[in-house]
Amino acid sequence: MQKSAFAKKIYFSSELGRSELPGRVGNFDRTLCNIQMEEDVASIKPMNIPEVSTEEPVNIIKYCRTCEYACPIGK
């Protein structure tokens, strides 16, 4: 089940006393993100990758990475 860590605003400037909010606008829920990442780890899929010099499949975890794109630190 896909969780949305950005589904609703849960932090407010007035409560935190700062203008920089998690997810830029206060809608990043770390708890839901962690739940989704645990589900992603549980659904690891072995894949063959041509660039890897082994014939054995490697385990691939596909995280959503939305938090990376929303993070103001790298901007």
All heavy atoms as a GROMACS GRO file, in nm:
protein
  589
    1MET      N    1   0.084  -0.119   0.000
    1MET     CA    2   0.000   0.000   0.000
    1MET      C    3   0.088   0.124   0.000
    1MET      O    4   0.176   0.140   0.084
    1MET     CB    5  -0.089  -0.003   0.124
    1MET     CG    6  -0.177   0.119   0.136
    1MET     SD    7  -0.301   0.097   0.263
    1MET     CE    8  -0.228   0.190   0.394
    2GLN      N    9   0.069   0.212  -0.095
    2GLN     CA   10   0.150   0.333  -0.106
    2GLN      C   11   0.104   0.436  -0.003
    2GLN      O   12  -0.012   0.472   0.003
    2GLN     CB   13   0.137   0.390  -0.248
    2GLN     CG   14   0.223   0.509  -0.275
    2GLN     CD   15   0.370   0.474  -0.288
    2GLN    OE1   16   0.405   0.362  -0.318
    2GLN    NE2   17   0.455   0.569  -0.262
    3LYS      N   18   0.198   0.482   0.078
    3LYS     CA   19   0.171   0.587   0.175
    3LYS      C   20   0.209   0.720   0.112
    3LYS      O   21   0.300   0.726   0.032
    3LYS     CB   22   0.254   0.568   0.302
    3LYS     CG   23   0.245   0.431   0.364
    3LYS     CD   24   0.116   0.412   0.437
    3LYS     CE   25   0.113   0.284   0.515
    3LYS     NZ   26   0.079   0.166   0.442
    4SER      N   27   0.143   0.825   0.148
    4SER     CA   28   0.181   0.957   0.099
    4SER      C   29   0.227   1.043   0.214
    4SER      O   30   0.146   1.093   0.292
    4SER     CB   31   0.066   1.025   0.026
    4SER     OG   32   0.110   1.151  -0.022
    5ALA      N   33   0.358   1.059   0.224
    5ALA     CA   34   0.415   1.139   0.332
    5ALA      C   35   0.392   1.288   0.308
    5ALA      O   36   0.423   1.369   0.394
    5ALA     CB   37   0.565   1.111   0.343
    6PHE      N   38   0.338   1.324   0.192
    6PHE     CA   39   0.313   1.464   0.159
    6PHE      C   40   0.165   1.494   0.138
    6PHE      O   41   0.129   1.593   0.076
    6PHE     CB   42   0.391   1.502   0.032
    6PHE     CG   43   0.540   1.505   0.052
    6PHE    CD1   44   0.616   1.392   0.034
    6PHE    CD2   45   0.602   1.621   0.093
    6PHE    CE1   46   0.752   1.394   0.054
    6PHE    CE2   47   0.739   1.625   0.114
    6PHE     CZ   48   0.814   1.512   0.094
    7ALA      N   49   0.077   1.408   0.189
    7ALA     CA   50  -0.066   1.419   0.161
    7ALA      C   51  -0.134   1.540   0.225
    7ALA      O   52  -0.226   1.596   0.168
    7ALA     CB   53  -0.138   1.292   0.205
    8LYS      N   54  -0.089   1.580   0.342
    8LYS     CA   55  -0.156   1.693   0.407
    8LYS      C   56  -0.057   1.774   0.490
    8LYS      O   57   0.046   1.724   0.532
    8LYS     CB   58  -0.271   1.645   0.496
    8LYS     CG   59  -0.228   1.558   0.612
    8LYS     CD   60  -0.346   1.512   0.694
    8LYS     CE   61  -0.299   1.424   0.808
    8LYS     NZ   62  -0.406   1.383   0.894
    9LYS      N   63  -0.090   1.899   0.511
    9LYS     CA   64  -0.006   1.988   0.590
    9LYS      C   65  -0.021   1.951   0.737
    9LYS      O   66  -0.133   1.946   0.789
    9LYS     CB   67  -0.046   2.133   0.566
    9LYS     CG   68   0.048   2.232   0.630
    9LYS     CD   69   0.017   2.372   0.583
    9LYS     CE   70   0.119   2.468   0.642
    9LYS     NZ   71   0.100   2.604   0.590
   10ILE      N   72   0.091   1.921   0.803
   10ILE     CA   73   0.085   1.883   0.944
   10ILE      C   74   0.168   1.973   1.034
   10ILE      O   75   0.159   1.965   1.155
   10ILE     CB   76   0.127   1.735   0.964
   10ILE    CG1   77   0.270   1.713   0.916
   10ILE    CG2   78   0.031   1.641   0.894
   10ILE    CD1   79   0.325   1.575   0.949
   11TYR      N   80   0.250   2.060   0.972
   11TYR     CA   81   0.331   2.156   1.049
   11TYR      C   82   0.292   2.297   1.007
   11TYR      O   83   0.264   2.323   0.891
   11TYR     CB   84   0.480   2.137   1.021
   11TYR     CG   85   0.531   2.001   1.060
   11TYR    CD1   86   0.554   1.904   0.964
   11TYR    CD2   87   0.557   1.970   1.193
   11TYR    CE1   88   0.601   1.778   0.997
   11TYR    CE2   89   0.604   1.844   1.229
   11TYR     CZ   90   0.626   1.749   1.130
   11TYR     OH   91   0.673   1.625   1.166
   12PHE      N   92   0.293   2.388   1.103
   12PHE     CA   93   0.255   2.526   1.077
   12PHE      C   94   0.359   2.620   1.137
   12PHE      O   95   0.412   2.594   1.246
   12PHE     CB   96   0.116   2.554   1.136
   12PHE     CG   97   0.010   2.465   1.077
   12PHE    CD1   98  -0.021   2.343   1.135
   12PHE    CD2   99  -0.058   2.503   0.961
   12PHE    CE1  100  -0.118   2.260   1.080
   12PHE    CE2  101  -0.154   2.420   0.905
   12PHE     CZ  102  -0.184   2.299   0.965
   13SER      N  103   0.387   2.729   1.066
   13SER     CA  104   0.486   2.827   1.112
   13SER      C  105   0.455   2.876   1.253
   13SER      O  106   0.544   2.892   1.336
   13SER     CB  107   0.489   2.947   1.017
   13SER     OG  108   0.533   2.910   0.891
   14SER      N  109   0.328   2.898   1.281
   14SER     CA  110   0.290   2.948   1.412
   14SER      C  111   0.323   2.850   1.524
   14SER      O  112   0.358   2.890   1.635
   14SER     CB  113   0.140   2.980   1.415
   14SER     OG  114   0.064   2.865   1.382
   15GLU      N  115   0.317   2.722   1.496
   15GLU     CA  116   0.348   2.620   1.597
   15GLU      C  117   0.498   2.599   1.614
   15GLU      O  118   0.547   2.578   1.724
   15GLU     CB  119   0.282   2.487   1.560
   15GLU     CG  120   0.131   2.490   1.566
   15GLU     CD  121   0.071   2.363   1.510
   15GLU    OE1  122   0.144   2.276   1.460
   15GLU    OE2  123  -0.053   2.351   1.518
   16LEU      N  124   0.571   2.602   1.503
   16LEU     CA  125   0.714   2.575   1.508
   16LEU      C  126   0.798   2.700   1.530
   16LEU      O  127   0.916   2.691   1.563
   16LEU     CB  128   0.760   2.505   1.380
   16LEU     CG  129   0.703   2.366   1.356
   16LEU    CD1  130   0.755   2.310   1.224
   16LEU    CD2  131   0.738   2.272   1.470
   17GLY      N  132   0.739   2.817   1.508
   17GLY     CA  133   0.811   2.941   1.528
   17GLY      C  134   0.918   2.966   1.423
   17GLY      O  135   1.018   3.034   1.450
   18ARG      N  136   0.900   2.914   1.304
   18ARG     CA  137   0.996   2.936   1.196
   18ARG      C  138   0.925   2.928   1.062
   18ARG      O  139   0.821   2.864   1.050
   18ARG     CB  140   1.111   2.836   1.203
   18ARG     CG  141   1.066   2.692   1.200
   18ARG     CD  142   1.177   2.592   1.218
   18ARG     NE  143   1.281   2.614   1.120
   18ARG     CZ  144   1.404   2.570   1.131
   18ARG    NH1  145   1.438   2.499   1.236
   18ARG    NH2  146   1.492   2.593   1.040
   19SER      N  147   0.984   2.990   0.961
   19SER     CA  148   0.919   2.991   0.830
   19SER      C  149   0.959   2.869   0.746
   19SER      O  150   0.885   2.830   0.657
   19SER     CB  151   0.953   3.119   0.755
   19SER     OG  152   1.093   3.130   0.737
   20GLU      N  153   1.077   2.810   0.773
   20GLU     CA  154   1.117   2.691   0.700
   20GLU      C  155   1.047   2.570   0.761
   20GLU      O  156   1.069   2.539   0.877
   20GLU     CB  157   1.269   2.669   0.706
   20GLU     CG  158   1.350   2.783   0.653
   20GLU     CD  159   1.381   2.887   0.759
   20GLU    OE1  160   1.364   2.859   0.879
   20GLU    OE2  161   1.418   2.998   0.722
   21LEU      N  162   0.965   2.504   0.683
   21LEU     CA  163   0.886   2.392   0.734
   21LEU      C  164   0.923   2.263   0.663
   21LEU      O  165   0.969   2.266   0.549
   21LEU     CB  166   0.736   2.420   0.713
   21LEU     CG  167   0.681   2.542   0.786
   21LEU    CD1  168   0.538   2.568   0.741
   21LEU    CD2  169   0.686   2.520   0.937
   22PRO      N  170   0.905   2.149   0.729
   22PRO     CA  171   0.932   2.021   0.663
   22PRO      C  172   0.850   2.006   0.534
   22PRO      O  173   0.732   2.032   0.533
   22PRO     CB  174   0.887   1.917   0.768
   22PRO     CG  175   0.897   1.990   0.898
   22PRO     CD  176   0.861   2.133   0.867
   23GLY      N  177   0.918   1.969   0.426
   23GLY     CA  178   0.851   1.956   0.297
   23GLY      C  179   0.822   2.090   0.232
   23GLY      O  180   0.734   2.100   0.149
   24ARG      N  181   0.892   2.194   0.272
   24ARG     CA  182   0.879   2.332   0.223
   24ARG      C  183   0.752   2.401   0.271
   24ARG      O  184   0.756   2.518   0.304
   24ARG     CB  185   0.887   2.341   0.071
   24ARG     CG  186   1.021   2.307   0.016
   24ARG     CD  187   1.028   2.344  -0.129
   24ARG     NE  188   1.155   2.297  -0.182
   24ARG     CZ  189   1.176   2.263  -0.305
   24ARG    NH1  190   1.080   2.271  -0.392
   24ARG    NH2  191   1.293   2.221  -0.343
   25VAL      N  192   0.640   2.332   0.272
   25VAL     CA  193   0.514   2.397   0.312
   25VAL      C  194   0.451   2.330   0.434
   25VAL      O  195   0.335   2.353   0.464
   25VAL     CB  196   0.413   2.400   0.194
   25VAL    CG1  197   0.463   2.487   0.080
   25VAL    CG2  198   0.381   2.260   0.146
   26GLY      N  199   0.528   2.244   0.502
   26GLY     CA  200   0.478   2.182   0.624
   26GLY      C  201   0.401   2.054   0.603
   26GLY      O  202   0.328   2.010   0.691
   27ASN      N  203   0.420   1.990   0.489
   27ASN     CA  204   0.339   1.870   0.461
   27ASN      C  205   0.422   1.741   0.458
   27ASN      O  206   0.378   1.643   0.401
   27ASN     CB  207   0.264   1.886   0.329
   27ASN     CG  208   0.359   1.891   0.210
   27ASN    OD1  209   0.476   1.923   0.223
   27ASN    ND2  210   0.308   1.862   0.094
   28PHE      N  211   0.538   1.737   0.520
   28PHE     CA  212   0.618   1.614   0.521
   28PHE      C  213   0.598   1.539   0.650
   28PHE      O  214   0.630   1.587   0.758
   28PHE     CB  215   0.767   1.645   0.501
   28PHE     CG  216   0.854   1.522   0.507
   28PHE    CD1  217   0.835   1.419   0.418
   28PHE    CD2  218   0.952   1.508   0.603
   28PHE    CE1  219   0.914   1.304   0.423
   28PHE    CE2  220   1.031   1.395   0.609
   28PHE     CZ  221   1.012   1.293   0.519
   29ASP      N  222   0.544   1.418   0.642
   29ASP     CA  223   0.518   1.333   0.757
   29ASP      C  224   0.623   1.222   0.761
   29ASP      O  225   0.615   1.123   0.689
   29ASP     CB  226   0.378   1.273   0.746
   29ASP     CG  227   0.336   1.198   0.870
   29ASP    OD1  228   0.425   1.148   0.943
   29ASP    OD2  229   0.215   1.187   0.894
   30ARG      N  230   0.723   1.240   0.846
   30ARG     CA  231   0.835   1.145   0.854
   30ARG      C  232   0.787   1.005   0.893
   30ARG      O  233   0.842   0.905   0.847
   30ARG     CB  234   0.936   1.199   0.956
   30ARG     CG  235   1.052   1.110   0.986
   30ARG     CD  236   1.151   1.115   0.876
   30ARG     NE  237   1.257   1.020   0.904
   30ARG     CZ  238   1.375   1.026   0.854
   30ARG    NH1  239   1.406   1.122   0.772
   30ARG    NH2  240   1.465   0.937   0.883
   31THR      N  241   0.686   0.995   0.977
   31THR     CA  242   0.635   0.865   1.020
   31THR      C  243   0.582   0.786   0.900
   31THR      O  244   0.615   0.669   0.882
   31THR     CB  245   0.525   0.882   1.126
   31THR    OG1  246   0.580   0.954   1.236
   31THR    CG2  247   0.473   0.748   1.174
   32LEU      N  248   0.499   0.850   0.817
   32LEU     CA  249   0.447   0.781   0.698
   32LEU      C  250   0.559   0.746   0.602
   32LEU      O  251   0.557   0.640   0.538
   32LEU     CB  252   0.342   0.867   0.628
   32LEU     CG  253   0.206   0.875   0.694
   32LEU    CD1  254   0.113   0.964   0.613
   32LEU    CD2  255   0.145   0.736   0.711
   33CYS      N  256   0.658   0.833   0.591
   33CYS     CA  257   0.773   0.805   0.504
   33CYS      C  258   0.846   0.680   0.552
   33CYS      O  259   0.880   0.592   0.472
   33CYS     CB  260   0.867   0.924   0.503
   33CYS     SG  261   1.012   0.902   0.400
   34ASN      N  262   0.870   0.670   0.681
   34ASN     CA  263   0.939   0.552   0.736
   34ASN      C  264   0.859   0.424   0.714
   34ASN      O  265   0.916   0.320   0.681
   34ASN     CB  266   0.969   0.571   0.884
   34ASN     CG  267   1.084   0.667   0.907
   34ASN    OD1  268   1.168   0.687   0.822
   34ASN    ND2  269   1.086   0.727   1.024
   35ILE      N  270   0.729   0.431   0.730
   35ILE     CA  271   0.643   0.315   0.706
   35ILE      C  272   0.655   0.271   0.560
   35ILE      O  273   0.671   0.153   0.530
   35ILE     CB  274   0.496   0.346   0.741
   35ILE    CG1  275   0.481   0.361   0.893
   35ILE    CG2  276   0.402   0.236   0.688
   35ILE    CD1  277   0.347   0.418   0.936
   36GLN      N  278   0.650   0.368   0.468
   36GLN     CA  279   0.661   0.335   0.326
   36GLN      C  280   0.798   0.276   0.294
   36GLN      O  281   0.809   0.180   0.218
   36GLN     CB  282   0.635   0.459   0.238
   36GLN     CG  283   0.641   0.430   0.090
   36GLN     CD  284   0.538   0.327   0.047
   36GLN    OE1  285   0.420   0.342   0.077
   36GLN    NE2  286   0.581   0.222  -0.021
   37MET      N  287   0.905   0.331   0.351
   37MET     CA  288   1.038   0.278   0.325
   37MET      C  289   1.052   0.135   0.376
   37MET      O  290   1.115   0.051   0.311
   37MET     CB  291   1.146   0.369   0.385
   37MET     CG  292   1.158   0.497   0.307
   37MET     SD  293   1.306   0.599   0.337
   37MET     CE  294   1.344   0.577   0.505
   38GLU      N  295   0.991   0.103   0.490
   38GLU     CA  296   0.994  -0.035   0.540
   38GLU      C  297   0.920  -0.128   0.444
   38GLU      O  298   0.965  -0.240   0.419
   38GLU     CB  299   0.932  -0.041   0.680
   38GLU     CG  300   1.020   0.020   0.786
   38GLU     CD  301   0.953   0.030   0.922
   38GLU    OE1  302   0.841  -0.024   0.939
   38GLU    OE2  303   1.012   0.093   1.011
   39GLU      N  304   0.809  -0.082   0.389
   39GLU     CA  305   0.736  -0.163   0.290
   39GLU      C  306   0.819  -0.180   0.163
   39GLU      O  307   0.818  -0.286   0.101
   39GLU     CB  308   0.601  -0.099   0.258
   39GLU     CG  309   0.501  -0.112   0.372
   39GLU     CD  310   0.367  -0.049   0.340
   39GLU    OE1  311   0.342  -0.012   0.222
   39GLU    OE2  312   0.286  -0.037   0.433
   40ASP      N  313   0.890  -0.075   0.124
   40ASP     CA  314   0.976  -0.083   0.005
   40ASP      C  315   1.087  -0.186   0.026
   40ASP      O  316   1.118  -0.264  -0.065
   40ASP     CB  317   1.038   0.053  -0.027
   40ASP     CG  318   0.936   0.156  -0.072
   40ASP    OD1  319   0.824   0.118  -0.110
   40ASP    OD2  320   0.968   0.277  -0.065
   41VAL      N  321   1.146  -0.187   0.144
   41VAL     CA  322   1.252  -0.285   0.175
   41VAL      C  323   1.194  -0.426   0.172
   41VAL      O  324   1.257  -0.519   0.121
   41VAL     CB  325   1.317  -0.254   0.312
   41VAL    CG1  326   1.405  -0.368   0.357
   41VAL    CG2  327   1.396  -0.124   0.305
   42ALA      N  328   1.072  -0.442   0.222
   42ALA     CA  329   1.009  -0.574   0.224
   42ALA      C  330   0.976  -0.625   0.083
   42ALA      O  331   0.960  -0.744   0.063
   42ALA     CB  332   0.883  -0.570   0.309
   43SER      N  333   0.969  -0.534  -0.013
   43SER     CA  334   0.934  -0.575  -0.149
   43SER      C  335   1.054  -0.568  -0.244
   43SER      O  336   1.040  -0.539  -0.361
   43SER     CB  337   0.820  -0.488  -0.202
   43SER     OG  338   0.862  -0.354  -0.214
   44ILE      N  339   1.172  -0.597  -0.190
   44ILE     CA  340   1.294  -0.600  -0.272
   44ILE      C  341   1.275  -0.697  -0.388
   44ILE      O  342   1.220  -0.806  -0.371
   44ILE     CB  343   1.415  -0.644  -0.187
   44ILE    CG1  344   1.452  -0.534  -0.089
   44ILE    CG2  345   1.533  -0.680  -0.275
   44ILE    CD1  346   1.561  -0.575   0.008
   45LYS      N  347   1.320  -0.656  -0.505
   45LYS     CA  348   1.309  -0.741  -0.623
   45LYS      C  349   1.447  -0.768  -0.682
   45LYS      O  350   1.519  -0.674  -0.714
   45LYS     CB  351   1.220  -0.674  -0.727
   45LYS     CG  352   1.079  -0.659  -0.678
   45LYS     CD  353   0.988  -0.605  -0.784
   45LYS     CE  354   0.850  -0.604  -0.723
   45LYS     NZ  355   0.763  -0.510  -0.773
   46PRO      N  356   1.483  -0.895  -0.695
   46PRO     CA  357   1.610  -0.926  -0.760
   46PRO      C  358   1.602  -0.894  -0.910
   46PRO      O  359   1.504  -0.927  -0.975
   46PRO     CB  360   1.630  -1.076  -0.738
   46PRO     CG  361   1.509  -1.124  -0.666
   46PRO     CD  362   1.415  -1.011  -0.646
   47MET      N  363   1.704  -0.826  -0.961
   47MET     CA  364   1.707  -0.790  -1.102
   47MET      C  365   1.846  -0.817  -1.160
   47MET      O  366   1.946  -0.804  -1.090
   47MET     CB  367   1.675  -0.642  -1.120
   47MET     CG  368   1.536  -0.602  -1.075
   47MET     SD  369   1.505  -0.426  -1.092
   47MET     CE  370   1.497  -0.411  -1.269
   48ASN      N  371   1.848  -0.851  -1.285
   48ASN     CA  372   1.975  -0.864  -1.357
   48ASN      C  373   2.012  -0.728  -1.414
   48ASN      O  374   1.931  -0.664  -1.481
   48ASN     CB  375   1.963  -0.966  -1.470
   48ASN     CG  376   1.950  -1.106  -1.416
   48ASN    OD1  377   2.018  -1.144  -1.322
   48ASN    ND2  378   1.862  -1.184  -1.474
   49ILE      N  379   2.133  -0.684  -1.384
   49ILE     CA  380   2.181  -0.555  -1.432
   49ILE      C  381   2.300  -0.580  -1.523
   49ILE      O  382   2.404  -0.630  -1.478
   49ILE     CB  383   2.219  -0.464  -1.314
   49ILE    CG1  384   2.097  -0.444  -1.225
   49ILE    CG2  385   2.274  -0.331  -1.364
   49ILE    CD1  386   2.121  -0.362  -1.102
   50PRO      N  387   2.288  -0.545  -1.651
   50PRO     CA  388   2.395  -0.574  -1.747
   50PRO      C  389   2.529  -0.508  -1.710
   50PRO      O  390   2.634  -0.564  -1.738
   50PRO     CB  391   2.342  -0.515  -1.878
   50PRO     CG  392   2.196  -0.505  -1.860
   50PRO     CD  393   2.171  -0.486  -1.714
   51GLU      N  394   2.527  -0.392  -1.646
   51GLU     CA  395   2.650  -0.321  -1.613
   51GLU      C  396   2.729  -0.387  -1.500
   51GLU      O  397   2.846  -0.358  -1.481
   51GLU     CB  398   2.620  -0.175  -1.572
   51GLU     CG  399   2.562  -0.091  -1.684
   51GLU     CD  400   2.413  -0.109  -1.699
   51GLU    OE1  401   2.346  -0.159  -1.606
   51GLU    OE2  402   2.361  -0.074  -1.807
   52VAL      N  403   2.664  -0.474  -1.424
   52VAL     CA  404   2.730  -0.542  -1.314
   52VAL      C  405   2.793  -0.671  -1.368
   52VAL      O  406   2.730  -0.746  -1.440
   52VAL     CB  407   2.629  -0.575  -1.201
   52VAL    CG1  408   2.695  -0.652  -1.089
   52VAL    CG2  409   2.565  -0.448  -1.149
   53SER      N  410   2.916  -0.694  -1.330
   53SER     CA  411   2.990  -0.807  -1.388
   53SER      C  412   2.962  -0.939  -1.317
   53SER      O  413   3.050  -1.020  -1.300
   53SER     CB  414   3.140  -0.777  -1.385
   53SER     OG  415   3.180  -0.764  -1.250
   54THR      N  416   2.841  -0.960  -1.277
   54THR     CA  417   2.803  -1.087  -1.215
   54THR      C  418   2.678  -1.140  -1.285
   54THR      O  419   2.598  -1.063  -1.336
   54THR     CB  420   2.777  -1.071  -1.064
   54THR    OG1  421   2.736  -1.198  -1.013
   54THR    CG2  422   2.672  -0.968  -1.034
   55GLU      N  423   2.666  -1.268  -1.289
   55GLU     CA  424   2.548  -1.326  -1.351
   55GLU      C  425   2.434  -1.340  -1.252
   55GLU      O  426   2.321  -1.369  -1.290
   55GLU     CB  427   2.584  -1.462  -1.411
   55GLU     CG  428   2.680  -1.451  -1.527
   55GLU     CD  429   2.714  -1.585  -1.587
   55GLU    OE1  430   2.637  -1.681  -1.568
   55GLU    OE2  431   2.818  -1.594  -1.652
   56GLU      N  432   2.464  -1.319  -1.124
   56GLU     CA  433   2.361  -1.329  -1.020
   56GLU      C  434   2.277  -1.201  -1.017
   56GLU      O  435   2.330  -1.091  -1.031
   56GLU     CB  436   2.427  -1.348  -0.883
   56GLU     CG  437   2.504  -1.477  -0.869
   56GLU     CD  438   2.413  -1.599  -0.872
   56GLU    OE1  439   2.305  -1.594  -0.812
   56GLU    OE2  440   2.452  -1.698  -0.937
   57PRO      N  441   2.148  -1.214  -0.997
   57PRO     CA  442   2.064  -1.094  -0.981
   57PRO      C  443   2.103  -1.017  -0.855
   57PRO      O  444   2.150  -1.076  -0.758
   57PRO     CB  445   1.923  -1.150  -0.968
   57PRO     CG  446   1.930  -1.292  -1.011
   57PRO     CD  447   2.071  -1.336  -0.991
   58VAL      N  448   2.084  -0.887  -0.857
   58VAL     CA  449   2.109  -0.804  -0.740
   58VAL      C  450   1.975  -0.753  -0.689
   58VAL      O  451   1.880  -0.736  -0.765
   58VAL     CB  452   2.204  -0.686  -0.771
   58VAL    CG1  453   2.343  -0.735  -0.804
   58VAL    CG2  454   2.150  -0.600  -0.882
   59ASN      N  455   1.968  -0.731  -0.559
   59ASN     CA  456   1.844  -0.682  -0.498
   59ASN      C  457   1.832  -0.532  -0.520
   59ASN      O  458   1.924  -0.456  -0.492
   59ASN     CB  459   1.842  -0.713  -0.349
   59ASN     CG  460   1.824  -0.860  -0.323
   59ASN    OD1  461   1.761  -0.931  -0.401
   59ASN    ND2  462   1.880  -0.910  -0.215
   60ILE      N  463   1.718  -0.488  -0.567
   60ILE     CA  464   1.691  -0.348  -0.595
   60ILE      C  465   1.575  -0.302  -0.507
   60ILE      O  466   1.470  -0.366  -0.502
   60ILE     CB  467   1.652  -0.328  -0.744
   60ILE    CG1  468   1.762  -0.379  -0.835
   60ILE    CG2  469   1.617  -0.183  -0.772
   60ILE    CD1  470   1.892  -0.303  -0.829
   61ILE      N  471   1.596  -0.190  -0.439
   61ILE     CA  472   1.489  -0.127  -0.361
   61ILE      C  473   1.454   0.003  -0.431
   61ILE      O  474   1.541   0.085  -0.457
   61ILE     CB  475   1.533  -0.096  -0.216
   61ILE    CG1  476   1.579  -0.222  -0.145
   61ILE    CG2  477   1.419  -0.028  -0.140
   61ILE    CD1  478   1.640  -0.196  -0.008
   62LYS      N  479   1.328   0.021  -0.463
   62LYS     CA  480   1.284   0.142  -0.532
   62LYS      C  481   1.210   0.232  -0.433
   62LYS      O  482   1.092   0.215  -0.410
   62LYS     CB  483   1.197   0.107  -0.651
   62LYS     CG  484   1.274   0.032  -0.758
   62LYS     CD  485   1.194   0.016  -0.882
   62LYS     CE  486   1.280  -0.051  -0.988
   62LYS     NZ  487   1.213  -0.060  -1.115
   63TYR      N  488   1.286   0.328  -0.375
   63TYR     CA  489   1.226   0.427  -0.286
   63TYR      C  490   1.164   0.539  -0.371
   63TYR      O  491   1.208   0.565  -0.482
   63TYR     CB  492   1.332   0.488  -0.194
   63TYR     CG  493   1.394   0.390  -0.097
   63TYR    CD1  494   1.527   0.354  -0.108
   63TYR    CD2  495   1.319   0.336   0.006
   63TYR    CE1  496   1.586   0.266  -0.018
   63TYR    CE2  497   1.376   0.247   0.096
   63TYR     CZ  498   1.509   0.213   0.083
   63TYR     OH  499   1.566   0.126   0.172
   64CYS      N  500   1.067   0.609  -0.316
   64CYS     CA  501   1.000   0.713  -0.394
   64CYS      C  502   1.086   0.839  -0.410
   64CYS      O  503   1.078   0.904  -0.511
   64CYS     CB  504   0.865   0.749  -0.333
   64CYS     SG  505   0.870   0.858  -0.190
   65ARG      N  506   1.168   0.875  -0.312
   65ARG     CA  507   1.262   0.987  -0.316
   65ARG      C  508   1.196   1.125  -0.322
   65ARG      O  509   1.263   1.225  -0.344
   65ARG     CB  510   1.360   0.970  -0.431
   65ARG     CG  511   1.442   0.844  -0.420
   65ARG     CD  512   1.537   0.825  -0.535
   65ARG     NE  513   1.630   0.936  -0.539
   65ARG     CZ  514   1.697   0.970  -0.649
   65ARG    NH1  515   1.681   0.905  -0.760
   65ARG    NH2  516   1.779   1.072  -0.647
   66THR      N  517   1.066   1.135  -0.302
   66THR     CA  518   0.998   1.264  -0.307
   66THR      C  519   1.057   1.361  -0.204
   66THR      O  520   1.070   1.479  -0.231
   66THR     CB  521   0.846   1.248  -0.285
   66THR    OG1  522   0.796   1.159  -0.384
   66THR    CG2  523   0.774   1.380  -0.294
   67CYS      N  524   1.096   1.308  -0.088
   67CYS     CA  525   1.153   1.394   0.015
   67CYS      C  526   1.283   1.459  -0.034
   67CYS      O  527   1.311   1.575  -0.003
   67CYS     CB  528   1.176   1.317   0.144
   67CYS     SG  529   1.283   1.173   0.125
   68GLU      N  530   1.363   1.386  -0.111
   68GLU     CA  531   1.486   1.444  -0.166
   68GLU      C  532   1.455   1.563  -0.256
   68GLU      O  533   1.524   1.665  -0.251
   68GLU     CB  534   1.563   1.340  -0.248
   68GLU     CG  535   1.627   1.232  -0.167
   68GLU     CD  536   1.701   1.135  -0.256
   68GLU    OE1  537   1.790   1.180  -0.331
   68GLU    OE2  538   1.668   1.015  -0.251
   69TYR      N  539   1.356   1.548  -0.340
   69TYR     CA  540   1.321   1.655  -0.433
   69TYR      C  541   1.255   1.775  -0.362
   69TYR      O  542   1.264   1.887  -0.412
   69TYR     CB  543   1.229   1.602  -0.543
   69TYR     CG  544   1.290   1.488  -0.618
   69TYR    CD1  545   1.224   1.367  -0.630
   69TYR    CD2  546   1.416   1.497  -0.676
   69TYR    CE1  547   1.280   1.259  -0.698
   69TYR    CE2  548   1.474   1.390  -0.744
   69TYR     CZ  549   1.405   1.273  -0.755
   69TYR     OH  550   1.461   1.167  -0.821
   70ALA      N  551   1.193   1.753  -0.249
   70ALA     CA  552   1.128   1.860  -0.175
   70ALA      C  553   1.222   1.932  -0.079
   70ALA      O  554   1.192   2.041  -0.033
   70ALA     CB  555   1.008   1.806  -0.097
   71CYS      N  556   1.336   1.872  -0.048
   71CYS     CA  557   1.427   1.927   0.052
   71CYS      C  558   1.491   2.058   0.003
   71CYS      O  559   1.553   2.061  -0.103
   71CYS     CB  560   1.537   1.826   0.084
   71CYS     SG  561   1.651   1.883   0.210
   72PRO      N  562   1.478   2.165   0.082
   72PRO     CA  563   1.536   2.293   0.041
   72PRO      C  564   1.688   2.302   0.060
   72PRO      O  565   1.751   2.391   0.008
   72PRO     CB  566   1.465   2.394   0.131
   72PRO     CG  567   1.430   2.316   0.253
   72PRO     CD  568   1.402   2.175   0.205
   73ILE      N  569   1.748   2.209   0.132
   73ILE     CA  570   1.890   2.215   0.161
   73ILE      C  571   1.974   2.206   0.034
   73ILE      O  572   2.073   2.276   0.018
   73ILE     CB  573   1.932   2.102   0.259
   73ILE    CG1  574   1.853   2.113   0.389
   73ILE    CG2  575   2.081   2.102   0.284
   73ILE    CD1  576   1.873   2.242   0.464
   74GLY      N  577   1.935   2.123  -0.059
   74GLY     CA  578   2.012   2.105  -0.182
   74GLY      C  579   1.984   2.211  -0.290
   74GLY      O  580   2.045   2.209  -0.394
   75LYS      N  581   1.896   2.301  -0.264
   75LYS     CA  582   1.860   2.403  -0.364
   75LYS      C  583   1.959   2.517  -0.365
   75LYS      O  584   2.014   2.558  -0.274
   75LYS     CB  585   1.719   2.456  -0.338
   75LYS     CG  586   1.614   2.348  -0.344
   75LYS     CD  587   1.576   2.322  -0.485
   75LYS     CE  588   1.478   2.207  -0.491
   75LYS     NZ  589   1.480   2.135  -0.608
   0.00000   0.00000   0.00000
